[in-house]
Amino acid sequence: MNQAEQSESHGRQAPAITLAEFQELIRRMYLPKDVARGVDGTFMWLIEEVGELASALRRGDQQQQASEFADVLAWLATIANVVGVDLTEAVMAKYGSGCPGCGQFVCVCPDAGKP
């Protein structure tokens, strides 16, 4: 996309993307830098973003919260890319058949337990 197209699209909502498409987008944008930073450095960025999300949930407005959710998701995708985990496959393997605890699509696990 050239600069004029980016300017025209700025302000318009982007079309919805799948988790796999998002992970690939993050891979294309950042993978060489992410690999150079490594898992430990990348994990520290994720934790920083989780902290910022916690603050936004306590004191931020919905726009700040949405921005921090996006950052956390991006850094999670980044770490998955660095270690070679396909997030869609991981999510489907763990949650595709229902709750990992009870196996139901509407969880009936006791409130005291996980999840």
Secondary structure, DSSP 8 states (H G I E B T S, - for coil): --HHHHHHHTTS------HHHHHHHHHHHHHHHHHHHHHHHHHHHHHHHHHHHHHHHHH--HHHHHHHHHHHHHHHHHHHHHHT--HHHHHHHHHTTS-TTT--SS----TTS--
